[in-house]
């Protein structure tokens, strides 16, 4: 609850204060131009970093590696881009921290340290797409007695009203 109060009340008031102070210091038109340039450059950086994160995500999947770092990077890039597109200088600074790779790595490590032990991943018992693991195939095939290796084919009905089993 306290986080939401800060997010929706304190941050906009602080942003308005900073925008007014910058406007008094350099003028209203340069301030508006700076905010517009900020949003345009932020969207270009978001596009570039987002494509790179998507490419690294697909490479991790192709190698059979769990893409945890890539997912965290993608999340931070989306948050950073959103903060850059929102008008204001304070959110732009935080958005840049999320979009620049060296500072994003620091934020990712802090996020990992904060979330470690707070979440539990529960498997569904199906085969793992990332190699051996719970539910993954062993050296002799399926690892449980209720796993079956079967094939199926669709048999088009001859008469839509008639239902029959495929020939054995």
PyMOL commands that set and color helices and strands:
alter all, ss='L'
color gray80, all
select helices_A, chain A and resi 2-26+28-62+68-85+89-99+101-115
alter helices_A, ss='H'
color red, helices_A
deselect
rebuild
show_as cartoon
